[in-house]
Amino acid sequence: MIARHARLENALVLEAGGGTGMYARQFHERYAARVELLDIEPDRVRQARVSTPHALVAAAEHLPYGSGRFDTVLSNEVLEHVQDDRLALHEMVRVLKPGGRAVIFCPNRWYPFETHGHFWRGRYHFGNTLLINWLPDVARKRLAPHVRAYTRRGLLALLAGCPVRLVEMRRIYGGYDNLVRRFGGPARLMRDLLQGFEGGPLDVWGLSHFLVLEKLQPD
């Protein structure tokens, strides 16, 4: 999906919020991409450096790179965690070359489950929680203050003043790998059914937004 919408072959790629470098390794091995990576957690960066030497500890809101450097930027389920999501998004665009593309995945507010756990009576509870994302903002923020989920309108609002062209914006369902490993065929059927909804009216309940932005040429 990423390769269909952004340059990876022999490209200079930034994975912003790359964790241990799983995607960075694949980009290098499959596409001979030159990959740089950053993450806020030092332990993850140390692991990533085993296969991706150019890995830094940094925040997405203050990318330690010059403007116009990268062909492609990937942000996979990171935007919802940063302190300032608007600034982080604009920073990703800043470091793109004109004509370069940012590929962004982030949680859909209308997905029936909050996948990052929740707080209740001062304690954190790990796992999927039904219908938290459907609550009004004031209630959702009390239960899940540690993570955002986005409506289409909310995501588009973050792009105000950003020099980009919107190439692709839709909602997607997950791969549900853990369920497939656990339940086999029935879980694969469920996954295939849900993914078949993508691009139609029933993708409103998809797991994530899939967003592709192309940096505009300067005037």
ZATORNU-686033 format. One line per field, with one value per atom (N, C-alpha, C): residue in three letters; x, y, z; atom name. Coordinates in steps of 0.02 Angstrom, whole numbers, plus 32768, in hexadecimal, padded with zeros to 4 digits. Example, Ala and Ser with C-alpha at 12.3 -4.5 7.8 and 13.67 -1.06 7.14 Angstrom:
residues 2
type: (ALA ALA ALA SER SER SER)
u: (8294 8267 8294 8282 82AC 8285)
v: (7EE4 7F1F 7F5B 7F90 7FCB 8002)
w: (8186 8186 8186 8162 8165 818A)
atom: (N CA C N CA C)
end
This chain:
residues 219
type: (MET MET MET ILE ILE ILE ALA ALA ALA ARG ARG ARG HIS HIS HIS ALA ALA ALA ARG ARG ARG LEU LEU LEU GLU GLU GLU ASN ASN ASN ALA ALA ALA LEU LEU LEU VAL VAL VAL LEU LEU LEU GLU GLU GLU ALA ALA ALA GLY GLY GLY GLY GLY GLY GLY GLY GLY THR THR THR GLY GLY GLY MET MET MET TYR TYR TYR ALA ALA ALA ARG ARG ARG GLN GLN GLN PHE PHE PHE HIS HIS HIS GLU GLU GLU ARG ARG ARG TYR TYR TYR ALA ALA ALA ALA ALA ALA ARG ARG ARG VAL VAL VAL GLU GLU GLU LEU LEU LEU LEU LEU LEU ASP ASP ASP ILE ILE ILE GLU GLU GLU PRO PRO PRO ASP ASP ASP ARG ARG ARG VAL VAL VAL ARG ARG ARG GLN GLN GLN ALA ALA ALA ARG ARG ARG VAL VAL VAL SER SER SER THR THR THR PRO PRO PRO HIS HIS HIS ALA ALA ALA LEU LEU LEU VAL VAL VAL ALA ALA ALA ALA ALA ALA ALA ALA ALA GLU GLU GLU HIS HIS HIS LEU LEU LEU PRO PRO PRO TYR TYR TYR GLY GLY GLY SER SER SER GLY GLY GLY ARG ARG ARG PHE PHE PHE ASP ASP ASP THR THR THR VAL VAL VAL LEU LEU LEU SER SER SER ASN ASN ASN GLU GLU GLU VAL VAL VAL LEU LEU LEU GLU GLU GLU HIS HIS HIS VAL VAL VAL GLN GLN GLN ASP ASP ASP ASP ASP ASP ARG ARG ARG LEU LEU LEU ALA ALA ALA LEU LEU LEU HIS HIS HIS GLU GLU GLU MET MET MET VAL VAL VAL ARG ARG ARG VAL VAL VAL LEU LEU LEU LYS LYS LYS PRO PRO PRO GLY GLY GLY GLY GLY GLY ARG ARG ARG ALA ALA ALA VAL VAL VAL ILE ILE ILE PHE PHE PHE CYS CYS CYS PRO PRO PRO ASN ASN ASN ARG ARG ARG TRP TRP TRP TYR TYR TYR PRO PRO PRO PHE PHE PHE GLU GLU GLU THR THR THR HIS HIS HIS GLY GLY GLY HIS HIS HIS PHE PHE PHE TRP TRP TRP ARG ARG ARG GLY GLY GLY ARG ARG ARG TYR TYR TYR HIS HIS HIS PHE PHE PHE GLY GLY GLY ASN ASN ASN THR THR THR LEU LEU LEU LEU LEU LEU ILE ILE ILE ASN ASN ASN TRP TRP TRP LEU LEU LEU PRO PRO PRO ASP ASP ASP VAL VAL VAL ALA ALA ALA ARG ARG ARG LYS LYS LYS ARG ARG ARG LEU LEU LEU ALA ALA ALA PRO PRO PRO HIS HIS HIS VAL VAL VAL ARG ARG ARG ALA ALA ALA TYR TYR TYR THR THR THR ARG ARG ARG ARG ARG ARG GLY GLY GLY LEU LEU LEU LEU LEU LEU ALA ALA ALA LEU LEU LEU LEU LEU LEU ALA ALA ALA GLY GLY GLY CYS CYS CYS PRO PRO PRO VAL VAL VAL ARG ARG ARG LEU LEU LEU VAL VAL VAL GLU GLU GLU MET MET MET ARG ARG ARG ARG ARG ARG ILE ILE ILE TYR TYR TYR GLY GLY GLY GLY GLY GLY TYR TYR TYR ASP ASP ASP ASN ASN ASN LEU LEU LEU VAL VAL VAL ARG ARG ARG ARG ARG ARG PHE PHE PHE GLY GLY GLY GLY GLY GLY PRO PRO PRO ALA ALA ALA ARG ARG ARG LEU LEU LEU MET MET MET ARG ARG ARG ASP ASP ASP LEU LEU LEU LEU LEU LEU GLN GLN GLN GLY GLY GLY PHE PHE PHE GLU GLU GLU GLY GLY GLY GLY GLY GLY PRO PRO PRO LEU LEU LEU ASP ASP ASP VAL VAL VAL TRP TRP TRP GLY GLY GLY LEU LEU LEU SER SER SER HIS HIS HIS PHE PHE PHE LEU LEU LEU VAL VAL VAL LEU LEU LEU GLU GLU GLU LYS LYS LYS LEU LEU LEU GLN GLN GLN PRO PRO PRO ASP ASP ASP)
u: (802A 8000 802B 805F 808C 80B0 80C9 80EF 80C5 8085 8059 8052 805C 804D 8089 80C3 80FE 813B 816F 81AD 81D3 81E6 8210 824F 824A 8283 82BC 82F5 8331 8322 82F1 82DD 82FD 82FE 8311 82D1 82C8 8289 8295 8266 8266 822A 8239 8203 81FE 81CB 81C2 8199 81BA 8199 81A0 81DD 81E9 81F0 81EE 81F4 8235 8230 826B 8281 8260 8277 825C 8222 8207 81FA 81DB 81CE 820F 823B 827B 82A2 82A3 82C6 82A8 8266 8244 8251 8251 825E 82A4 82D4 8319 8320 8304 830E 82E7 82AB 8281 828D 829E 829F 82E2 8314 8356 8351 8320 8318 834E 8362 838D 835E 835F 832C 834C 832D 833D 82FF 830B 82D5 82DD 82A4 82A6 826E 8279 8246 8255 8222 822A 8246 8244 8259 829F 82D0 8315 831E 82FB 8303 82F0 82BB 82A7 82DA 82F4 8326 8364 8378 83B3 83A6 836A 835A 8359 833D 8338 837D 83AE 83F1 8414 83FD 841A 8415 83DC 83D3 83CD 83C2 83BB 83E9 8428 8459 8445 8422 840E 83CC 83CF 8395 83A4 8376 8381 8348 8358 8326 8311 82D2 82BA 826E 8252 820A 81F2 81B7 819B 818D 8184 8176 81B4 81EF 822D 825E 8251 8279 82BF 82F3 8338 8355 8331 8346 8338 8360 8354 8315 82FC 82C0 82D0 829E 82A4 82D6 82DA 830D 82F4 82B7 82A1 8272 8276 8246 8203 8206 81CA 81D0 8199 8195 815B 8168 8134 8127 80E7 80D2 809A 80AB 807C 8062 8025 8004 8030 8046 8071 8050 802F 8014 7FE8 7FC4 7F95 7FB9 7FFA 801E 8047 8055 8082 8060 8089 806D 8048 8064 8046 8040 8005 7FFD 8001 7FE8 7FEC 8035 805C 80A2 80C8 80BA 80DB 80CC 808E 807B 809D 809F 80C0 810C 812A 8171 817F 8153 815C 815B 812F 812C 816A 8180 81BB 81F8 8204 8240 823A 81FF 81F6 8212 822D 823D 81FD 81FE 81C3 81B2 8174 815F 8164 8186 8189 8147 8140 80FF 8106 80D6 80CE 8095 80A1 806E 805F 8020 800E 7FD4 7FDD 7FA7 7F98 7F59 7F47 7F00 7EEE 7EAF 7E71 7E3F 7DFE 7DD0 7DB4 7D89 7D4C 7D36 7CF8 7D03 7D42 7D4E 7D2F 7D0B 7CE5 7D10 7D51 7D7C 7DB4 7DC2 7E00 7E35 7E69 7E9A 7ED4 7ED7 7F11 7F02 7ECC 7EBB 7E9A 7E8A 7E67 7E78 7E67 7E6F 7E2A 7E28 7DEA 7DFC 7DE3 7DEF 7E3A 7E5F 7EA6 7ED2 7EB6 7EDE 7ED8 7F11 7F12 7EFF 7ED4 7EBD 7ED1 7EFC 7F16 7EE1 7EE3 7EBA 7E85 7E5F 7E29 7DEE 7DD2 7D98 7D61 7D27 7CEF 7CD1 7CC7 7C9E 7CBA 7CF7 7D13 7D18 7D2D 7D36 7CF5 7CBD 7C7C 7C60 7C81 7C6A 7C78 7C54 7C66 7CAD 7CCC 7D12 7D22 7CF8 7D07 7D0A 7CE0 7CE0 7D1A 7D26 7D5C 7D9F 7DAA 7DEA 7DF6 7DC2 7DCB 7DE0 7DC7 7DD6 7E15 7E24 7E5F 7E84 7E9F 7EC2 7F06 7F1E 7F62 7F67 7F2E 7F2F 7EF4 7EFF 7ECA 7EAD 7E71 7E54 7E34 7E36 7E27 7DEA 7DC3 7D91 7DB3 7D92 7DAD 7DB4 7D82 7D84 7DBD 7DC8 7DFD 7E42 7E4C 7E8B 7E97 7E64 7E6B 7E7A 7E60 7E6D 7EB7 7ED9 7F21 7F4A 7F2F 7F54 7F4F 7F28 7F20 7F64 7F72 7FB1 7FEC 7FE0 8017 801D 8058 8060 805E 8022 801C 7FDF 7FE2 7FA8 7F91 7F50 7F35 7F2E 7F56 7F57 7F24 7F20 7EF4 7EDF 7E9F 7E86 7E4A 7E54 7E1E 7E29 7DF9 7DFE 7E09 7E32 7E44 7E37 7E2B 7E26 7E6B 7E72 7EB3 7EC3 7F00 7F14 7EFF 7EF2 7ED9 7F05 7F47 7F76 7F6F 7F67 7F62 7F25 7EED 7EB0 7EB7 7ED8 7EE3 7F0E 7F43 7F6E 7F48 7F1A 7EF7 7EBD 7E98 7E59 7E5A 7E8E 7E95 7E61 7E43 7E15 7DDD 7DB7 7D81 7D9A 7DD4 7DEF 7E05 7E20 7E32 7DF4 7DBE 7D80 7D67 7D6A 7D55 7D80 7DC3 7DF0 7DE2 7DD8 7DCC 7D8A 7D58 7D17 7D1E 7D3F 7D47 7D71 7DA7 7DD1 7DAC 7D7B 7D52 7D26 7D1B 7CF3 7D1A 7D5C 7D85 7D75 7D70 7D5E 7D14 7CEB 7CA3 7C87 7C45 7C27 7C34 7C41 7C4B 7C92 7CBD 7CFF 7CFF 7CC4 7CBF 7CD5 7CCF 7CE2 7D27 7D4F 7D91 7DBE 7DF2 7E21 7E48 7E60 7E8F 7E7F 7E95 7E98 7ED9 7ED4 7F0F 7F13 7F49 7F50 7F91 7F8D 7FC9 7FCB 8002 800B 8047 8040 8079 808C 80CB 80E2 80E2 80C6 80C1 8104 810C 8146 8141 8179 8177 8162 8141 812B 8167)
v: (7FC4 8000 803F 803E 8078 8080 8048 804B 8061 8056 806D 80B8 80D9 8120 814C 812F 8158 8135 815B 813F 811C 80DD 80B7 809E 808D 8072 80A4 8090 80BA 8101 8106 8147 8155 8194 81A7 81AF 8183 817D 818C 81B1 81BC 8198 816E 8152 8179 81A1 81CE 81AA 8197 816D 8125 8110 80CF 8095 80A1 806A 8045 8002 7FD8 7FCF 7FF1 7FF1 7FBB 7FA0 7F69 7F7F 7FB8 7FCF 7FE6 8006 801C 7FE2 7FA9 7F6E 7F56 7F55 7F3E 7F6D 7FAD 7FDE 7FD3 7FC7 7FBD 7F7B 7F46 7F04 7EFB 7F16 7F0B 7F3E 7F7C 7FB2 7FD6 7FBD 7FDD 8027 8036 807A 808B 80CA 80E4 8100 80E2 80F2 8112 8148 8166 8160 815E 814F 8179 818C 81AB 8190 8192 817E 81A2 81AA 81CE 81A1 815E 8130 8115 8124 8110 80C4 809C 8054 803B 8055 8041 8057 8092 80AA 807E 8069 803D 7FFB 7FE0 7FA3 7FB1 7FEA 7FFA 8001 8019 8025 7FE5 7FAB 7F6C 7F65 7F7A 7F75 7FB8 7FED 8030 8060 8065 808C 80D5 80F2 8138 813E 812E 8131 8160 818E 81C3 81C4 81DB 81EB 8233 823D 8281 8281 82BD 82C6 82D9 82C2 82D0 831A 833F 8387 83AF 8392 83B7 8388 837C 834D 8368 8342 835B 8354 836C 8367 83A9 83B6 83F1 83EB 8423 8423 8405 83E4 83CB 8391 8365 8331 82EE 82D9 8294 828E 8254 8243 822E 820A 81ED 81F0 81FF 81FC 81CE 819E 8173 8183 818A 8191 815E 8128 80F1 80EE 8106 8105 8127 8164 818B 81CE 81EC 8230 8236 8202 8204 8208 81FA 81F7 8236 825F 8297 82CF 82FB 8332 8364 8374 83A6 8387 836C 8347 8374 83B2 83E0 83F0 83FF 840F 83D3 8398 835B 8350 8358 834F 8381 83C0 83F3 83E7 83CC 83BC 8384 8353 831E 8339 8368 8387 83B2 83D5 8401 83DB 839F 837A 8354 8355 8336 8362 8342 8365 837C 83B2 83C3 8388 8374 8339 82F9 82FA 82C1 82B5 8279 8268 824F 8262 8248 8217 81DD 81A9 81A2 81AD 81B2 8184 815C 8134 814E 8156 816B 8154 814E 812F 8155 812F 8149 814F 8189 8195 8168 8151 812B 80DF 80C9 8082 806F 8037 8029 801C 800F 7FFF 8033 8046 806A 8036 8035 7FFE 800B 8046 8057 8051 8030 802B 806A 806A 80A3 80A7 80E1 80ED 80EB 80CB 80C9 80CA 80FD 8105 8105 8129 8132 80FA 80C5 808C 8083 8070 8063 801B 8011 7FCF 7FC3 7F92 7F84 7F60 7F6C 7F45 7F6F 7F4D 7F6E 7F7C 7FB8 7FCC 7FE3 7FC5 7FD2 8018 803C 8079 80B7 80B5 80F2 8129 8117 814A 816C 814D 8169 8199 819E 81CB 8214 8244 828B 8298 82CC 82DA 82DD 82FD 8307 82C4 8294 8253 8229 822C 8204 8218 8259 8271 825B 824F 8237 81ED 81C7 817F 8170 8199 818D 81CE 81EC 822C 8225 81E7 81DA 81D1 81D3 81C4 81E6 81FC 821B 81E9 81F9 81D7 820E 8206 823E 8232 8266 8268 8281 8277 8291 82DC 82FE 8347 835D 833A 834C 8345 8311 8309 8340 834F 8384 83C7 83D3 8412 8419 83E1 83E4 83FB 83F5 8405 844F 8476 84BD 84E0 8501 8525 84F9 84BA 848C 8487 848E 8490 844A 842C 83E7 83E1 83AD 8395 8353 834E 8310 82DD 82A9 8276 8240 822A 81F3 81FD 81F1 81F2 81C3 818D 815D 8139 8111 80EA 80A0 807F 8039 800F 7FCF 7F9F 7F7F 7F5D 7F42 7F00 7EE7 7EA5 7E6F 7E83 7E55 7E16 7E21 7DE8 7DBD 7DDC 7DB4 7D88 7DA2 7D7A 7D41 7D50 7D1B 7CE3 7CF6 7CC3 7C99 7CBA 7C97 7C6D 7C88 7C66 7C4B 7C5B 7C3D 7C54 7C24 7C32 7C63 7C5B 7C8A 7CD2 7CDC 7D20 7D3B 7D0F 7D25 7D3B 7D16 7D29 7D6C 7D77 7DB7 7DEF 7DE4 7E17 7E27 7DF4 7DFF 7E24 7E13 7E35 7E7F 7E8E 7ED3 7EFA 7EDD 7F01 7F0C 7EE2 7EED 7F2A 7F43 7F7F 7FBF 7FB9 7FF5 8016 8058 807D 8086 8068 806F 8090 8096 80B9 8097 8055 8032 8039 805D 8069 809E 80BC 80EE 80D2 8090 8070 8050 8063 8046 8055 802C 8032 8073 8086 80BE 80E9 8127 8152 8143 8143 813C 817D 81A2 81E5 81EB 8203 820E 8258 8279 82C0 82CA 82F4 8305 834E 8359 839E 83C5 8400 842A 8448 8454 8479 84C1 84E0 8526 8553 8589 85B9 85DB)
w: (8000 8000 8000 8029 802C 7FE9 7FCE 7F8F 7F54 7F56 7F1F 7F1D 7F56 7F5B 7F66 7F75 7F83 7F68 7F5B 7F41 7F78 7F6C 7F99 7F76 7F36 7F11 7F10 7F2F 7F31 7F4B 7F77 7F91 7FD4 7FE7 802B 8053 8084 80A8 80F2 8110 8158 8176 81A9 81D0 8211 8217 8251 8286 82BC 82EE 82DB 82CB 82AC 82DC 831D 834D 8344 833E 8338 82F0 82C1 827C 824F 8260 8238 81EF 81E6 81A2 8180 81A6 818A 816D 8190 8176 8134 8132 80F5 80BA 80C7 8091 8074 80A0 808A 8064 8080 8062 8020 801E 7FE2 7FAB 7FBF 7F8E 7F8A 7FAF 7FB1 7FC5 7FEE 8006 8039 803B 8070 80A6 80E0 8112 814F 8166 81A6 81D2 8213 8242 8280 829D 82DF 8309 834A 837A 83BB 83E4 8423 845A 8451 8485 8477 84A2 8496 848D 84B4 84AF 846A 844E 840B 83D7 83DF 83AF 83B2 83ED 83F2 83CC 83D1 83AC 8361 834D 8306 82E6 830D 82F0 82DA 82F0 82DB 828F 8273 822A 8207 822E 8211 8237 8221 8247 8251 8220 8226 824C 828C 82B7 82F1 82FE 832F 8362 839E 83CF 83C5 83B3 83A5 83A8 83AE 83AF 8369 8357 8315 830A 8341 833B 832A 8331 8325 8300 82C1 829B 8290 82A0 829C 8256 8224 81DE 81BB 8188 8160 8136 811F 80F4 80B0 8093 804F 8047 8079 8079 805D 806E 8063 8028 8007 7FD2 7FEF 8028 8046 8092 80B3 80FC 810E 813B 8155 819E 81AF 81F5 8200 8221 822A 8271 827B 82BD 82F2 82E0 830D 831F 82EF 82F7 8335 8345 837D 83C1 83C2 8401 8410 83DE 83E8 840F 842A 8452 8426 83EC 83BF 837A 836A 832C 82EF 82F4 82BB 82AA 82DD 82D2 82B5 82D0 82B8 826E 825B 8215 81E7 81FC 81D4 81D0 8205 8203 81D1 81CD 819C 8155 8149 8107 80FA 812D 8125 810C 8126 8114 80D2 80B4 8072 803B 8007 7FCA 7FA8 7F82 7F59 7F2C 7F2C 7F07 7F2F 7F69 7F95 7FB8 7FD4 7FF1 8039 8062 80A6 80A7 80C3 80CB 8115 8128 816E 817D 81B2 81CD 8214 8225 8268 8278 82B9 82CC 82B4 82A0 828C 82C8 82D3 830D 830E 82D3 82D0 82D2 82D9 82E4 8328 832B 8369 83A7 839F 83D8 83DE 841C 842A 8438 840F 8411 8441 845F 8489 84D3 84E5 852C 8546 8586 85A4 85EE 860B 8652 8674 86AD 86D4 871D 8741 8788 8798 876E 877A 8764 8747 8732 86E6 86C8 8680 8672 8641 862E 85E5 85D9 8597 856D 852B 84FD 84D9 84AF 8489 84B6 84AE 84D7 84A8 84AF 8482 848E 8456 8452 8474 848F 84AC 8478 843C 8408 83F3 8402 83EE 8422 845A 848F 847D 8499 8491 84A8 848D 849B 84E5 850C 8553 8577 8564 8584 856A 8528 850B 8528 8531 854B 8593 85B8 85FD 85FD 85CD 85CA 85A3 8570 8546 853A 8570 8569 8548 8541 852A 84DE 84BC 8474 8452 8413 83EC 83BB 83A3 8369 833F 82FD 82D0 82A5 829D 8268 8228 81F0 81B1 81B5 81D0 81D5 8202 8239 8266 8247 821F 81FC 81C9 81A3 8170 8190 81CC 81EE 81FF 820C 821C 81E0 81A4 8167 8154 8179 8169 8167 812F 8127 8114 8108 80F7 80AB 808E 8045 8026 8026 800D 7FE0 7FB7 7F91 7FAE 7FBA 7FD6 7F9D 7F9F 7F6B 7F7A 7FB8 7FCB 8013 8020 8064 8069 808E 8098 80D9 80EB 8128 8116 813E 8131 816F 8163 8199 81A5 81DC 81EF 81CE 81DC 81C6 81F7 8236 826A 826F 826C 826C 82AA 82E4 8322 8321 8308 8305 82D3 829B 8268 8285 82A9 82C7 82FA 831D 8353 833B 8309 82F6 82AF 8288 8246 8214 81F1 81B9 81C8 81FF 820C 8212 8231 8237 81F3 81C8 8185 815E 8165 8143 815B 819D 81B9 819E 819D 8184 813B 8112 80CB 80BF 80E8 80E2 80F3 812A 813F 810C 80F5 80C5 8083 8074 8039 803E 807B 8085 8075 8070 8066 8023 8025 7FEA 7FE0 800B 8007 8046 804A 8083 80C6 80C6 8105 8120 80FC 8119 814F 815B 8190 81D3 81DC 821C 8217 81E6 81DE 821A 821F 8256 8254 8218 8212 81D5 81D9 819E 8179 8137 810C 80E3 80EE 80D3 80AC 806F 8046 8032 8043 8035 8008 7FD6 7FAA 7FB4 7FC2 7FCE 7F8D 7F8F 7F54 7F40 7F00 7EE7 7EFF 7F10 7F26 7EEC 7EFD 7ECA 7EA9)
atom: (N CA C N CA C N CA C N CA C N CA C N CA C N CA C N CA C N CA C N CA C N CA C N CA C N CA C N CA C N CA C N CA C N CA C N CA C N CA C N CA C N CA C N CA C N CA C N CA C N CA C N CA C N CA C N CA C N CA C N CA C N CA C N CA C N CA C N CA C N CA C N CA C N CA C N CA C N CA C N CA C N CA C N CA C N CA C N CA C N CA C N CA C N CA C N CA C N CA C N CA C N CA C N CA C N CA C N CA C N CA C N CA C N CA C N CA C N CA C N CA C N CA C N CA C N CA C N CA C N CA C N CA C N CA C N CA C N CA C N CA C N CA C N CA C N CA C N CA C N CA C N CA C N CA C N CA C N CA C N CA C N CA C N CA C N CA C N CA C N CA C N CA C N CA C N CA C N CA C N CA C N CA C N CA C N CA C N CA C N CA C N CA C N CA C N CA C N CA C N CA C N CA C N CA C N CA C N CA C N CA C N CA C N CA C N CA C N CA C N CA C N CA C N CA C N CA C N CA C N CA C N CA C N CA C N CA C N CA C N CA C N CA C N CA C N CA C N CA C N CA C N CA C N CA C N CA C N CA C N CA C N CA C N CA C N CA C N CA C N CA C N CA C N CA C N CA C N CA C N CA C N CA C N CA C N CA C N CA C N CA C N CA C N CA C N CA C N CA C N CA C N CA C N CA C N CA C N CA C N CA C N CA C N CA C N CA C N CA C N CA C N CA C N CA C N CA C N CA C N CA C N CA C N CA C N CA C N CA C N CA C N CA C N CA C N CA C N CA C N CA C N CA C N CA C N CA C N CA C N CA C N CA C N CA C N CA C N CA C N CA C N CA C N CA C N CA C N CA C N CA C N CA C N CA C N CA C N CA C N CA C N CA C N CA C N CA C N CA C N CA C N CA C N CA C N CA C N CA C N CA C N CA C N CA C N CA C N CA C N CA C N CA C N CA C N CA C N CA C N CA C N CA C N CA C N CA C N CA C)
end
